[in-house]
Amino acid sequence: MKKRNNDILVLGVALFAMFFGAGNLIFPPSLGLFAGKNWVICGVGFFITAIGMPLLGIIAASKAGGTIYDVGNKVGPIFSKIFATIIILAIGPLLAIPRTGATTYELGIKPIFPGISPVVASIIFFGLTLYFVIKPSQIVDKIAKILTPLLLIMVFIIIIKGIISPIGAPTNPISVSPLSKGFTEGYQTMDALASLVFASVILNSVINKGYKEQKEQISLTIKAGIIAAIGLALVYGGLIYLGASTNSIFPVDKNKSDLLISITNTLLGDFGKIALGIVVSLACLTTSIGLTATVGDFFNKLSNNKLSYSSIVISTVVFSAVFANVGVEKIVILAVPLLVAVYPLAVVLILMNIFDDYIPKTAYIGAVIGALVISLYDGISAAGIDITFVGNIISKLPFASEGFAWIIPTVIGALISTLLLKNTQTT
């Protein structure tokens, strides 16, 4: 029992570290700044999507079979491979992994060592990433035992200092729905997408630790997810409060990175710059490690071992090291249309897999089509392409003003496909 509890703790701490990237540092203070007196309600909305959905994603993937393939396979094998590949590329070498390197340089290294070239910083950062991922069986333990304690210590130094000696007081409550605002801001962390693939990394580690029964593997993975969720809640709550305490000092549209730098420097003085650099660098590195390992595992299995794990992770870190020099802002701009298009599909599949025992298998196809119709339009709009006629129609759908126009089409699509395909469903 003692070994089991220790394994759960190590897995949970490692999962927390993989989820907690630089974006998770930047978005909560900005949300608190915007929310002012409504920071608690905003925080609840943020918790639902930034913590609740990733936790459900871990549970859904574990319950479905442990991989992102299993999550999408109920729609169809071809869809599953396409969906999985898009998500892996989005949270992997095309967007998220290079962003970790770029963010480390801009927030963690440049403020402290302005003379260091971004190319050199990128090489060092992704060299460390490669060191941790090259032997996949040791990934989780290395993250949990080496990097996460350092990360948590620095984060809580900043938060505790901000609570003991607040910069200001929350004022100016927002006029929009605080719950809805927090809910939609939670999407920006990308953790619901990441959860679908992080589950396989954790599950593989569970198996490597000697747990052979599937029921026990799922149980340990879910409990590790709960530990990670608790850790995220403590950190997010503290960071949102720090942002809210500056509501009477900074304008609500202050740049997210600048806000975090200003808060840290105000609280910790000259040490703040160093503390922020350490926190950002560790947060980005742990996320980069988790994502790179997942990319390696995914494409190794997709190619039926024709592409070796080591060659994939080496290619990934080399590509990411080059792409990281584009800069954070450009990478974020590139990410938005893809995330907007894919996120609703991920949410729909997570929820349906959670309640799979009560949902007809034929409902999956229609639900995904319904969500995809709306999410594709949102993605096209986010890319700057104007489709006014379609937009006018979608804007009249329920929940459209809150950003959830896809909900009703998803439900209608599920009902239609269930009725049309009921005679084809196997029993």
C-alpha positions, 0 to 999 in steps of 0.5 A: 500500500505504501508503494502504491501511494508513493507511486500515485503521488509521484505520478500526480506531481509529474502530471501537474508539472507536464500541465503547468507550462508558461501559459499557465503562469501568464493567463491567471494573473491577467484574468485576475486583473480583468476580473477585479472584485469578481476574481473568485467567480472568474476563477471558478469558471477558469477552474472548470476548463483549465482544471476540470476538462484536463482531469476529465480528459485524463479519465476519458482517455484512460477509460477509453483504452489509454490513448488518444486513438481510443478517444476518437475511435468510436467515430471511426478509425480514419477520423481517429488517426486524423484527429489524433495527428492534428492534436499531436502536431498542435500541442507538439512541434508545430505550436506548443513545443516551440512556444515553450522555448520561445517563452523561456527566452523572452521571460526567463532568460532575456530579462536576466541575460540580455546578451545571450542569443536566442539561438544559443538559448534555444539550443540549450533549452532543447538539449535539456529536453532531449536529455530527459526524453531520450529514455522514456521509462525514466521520464516521469520520475525525473520530472517529479523528483528533480524539476517539480519541487524547484518549480513549486517552491518558486511559484509559492514564494511569489504567491505567498509574498503577494498574499502577505504583502499585497500590491493593492486591492481588487476593485472595478468588477467587470461588466461581462459575466465573470463565470463565462469570462473565466470559462473561456479563458481556461481554453487558452492553457490548451490542457484539455487537448494535452490531457488526451495524450498525457494520459498515455505517458502516465499510463505507460509509467504505471505499467512500467512500475509493475501494475498489470491489471487494467482496472488498477492502471486506470485507477492509478491514472485517475488518482494521479490526475486528481493530485495534479488537479489539486496542485493546479487549483492552488497555483491558479487561485493564488495567481488569479488573486495576485492579478486581482490585487493589481486591478487598481494599479494597472490597466486591464489591457496590460500585456500578459507577460509584462503584468507577470514581470511587474507583479514579480518585480514589485513583490520580490524586488531585484530577486523577482527577475531571477525568481520569474526566470527560474519559474518560467524556465522550469515550467516551460521545460517540464511541459516541453519534456512531456510533449516531446515524449508524447510526440515520440511515442505517438508517431512511433506507434503510428508508424508501427515502429518503422520510425524509432522513438529516439529518431522522432524525439531528436527530429522534434527537438531540432525542429522546435529549436529552429521554430522557437526563434520565430517568437512567442507572439507569432507562434500564438497567432498561428495557434489560435485558428487551429485551437478554436477549430479543434477544441470543441471536438476535444470537449465533445469527445471527452464528455462522450467517452466519460459517459460512454456507458449511457450513450449510443455508439451511433451518436458519436458521428453526428455529435462530431459533425455538428461540433465540426460545422461550427468549430470550422467556421470559428477557426476560419474567422479566427484566421481573419477570413470573413464569412458574414452570411454564415456568421449571421446565422451562427450568431443566432444559435443559443449560447453563441454570445458566450462562445458555445454556439457548437453545443446545440448543433452537437446535440442535434447531430448526435440525435440525428445520427442515432436515429439514422444509424440505429439499425446498424448499431451492433449489440 
